[in-house]
Amino acid sequence: MKTMKLIIDNNLSDINEEIRWYLSSQIIWIGKAKDYKEVEELKKTSYGSFDWLWSDADTILFNKDDLKFSGAVIKLSEPINVIKEKSDIKQFEGRNGIIKLRDKKNFNSKLSYITEYYPREDKIISYSETWDKLERVVLVNMTGNFSFVLQNDEMVGFVLENASKHIISDSIHFVEERGAVEPDFSLKLSAFLELVEMMESEIPEIEESELKKSFAKIYEEILPYEGTNYIALRDTILNVIDYMD
């Protein structure tokens, strides 16, 4: 697999909060492109990693003119592991800025070999196969909530804080107003992800009928709320229940 070498530009990022977590499809979408059609257009003027046919690579785009990062579409590994303890990334340095390609060439990258969700911090940490947890990493803080993880000048994962606030439905391409999110929403999300873990387990912990009841209970608990996050979680629960039928 071709690898990329990156440098950090200390100028502040202009990505702002253009980060979306599509819960049903488990995709993290970064940047201003609203849909796949716009991403396909950006590929024509970009270097990077591309999700070509028969490829499991993520789409990670860098402008051809200045080699600056411009957006990404990252498929999360499933099921997401729910970790009740606090996260602990050892030997890290935090930097503000954006990332740039060192060389004008394409590469292949898969950033989500393992995905962990930490409900106590409402945080996602996604690890590629090449992230060595015993070695120092650099967290490039590209926005207030999102950081790419670099190791030996290569992208090896990412961290998304306040993760549940970025959740939207797959049918939404741009969010003007997300709506209010109650403090316990991350706990509802965590409960849902844990049920998905159980459903995907090779050795089922509970009967399928009980799983359906548990999914339905979460659905009913969040039914009164109309924020985009709640709508996305409800839509995803219904999709899961339909899949189980």
Sequence and secondary structure as in RCSB ss.txt:
>XXXX:A:sequence
MKTMKLIIDNNLSDINEEIRWYLSSQIIWIGKAKDYKEVEELKKTSYGSFDWLWSDADTILFNKDDLKFSGAVIK
LSEPINVIKEKSDIKQFEGRNGIIKLRDKKNFNSKLSYITEYYPREDKIISYSETWDKLERVVLVNMTGNFSFVL
QNDEMVGFVLENASKHIISDSIHFVEERGAVEPDFSLKLSAFLELVEMMESEIPEIEESELKKSFAKIYEEILPY
EGTNYIALRDTILNVIDYMD
>XXXX:A:secstr
     EEEE S  S TT EEEETTTTEEEEES  SHHHHHHHHTTEEEE   TT    EEEEETTT BEEEEEEE
  SS EE  S     SEEEEESEEEESSS        SEEEEETTTTEEEEE TT  TTS EEEEE SSSEEEEE
ETTEEEEEEEESGGGGEE TT S  S      TTHHHHHHHHHHHHHHHH SS SS HHHHHHHHHHHHHHHTT 
 SHHHHHHHHHHHHHHHHH 
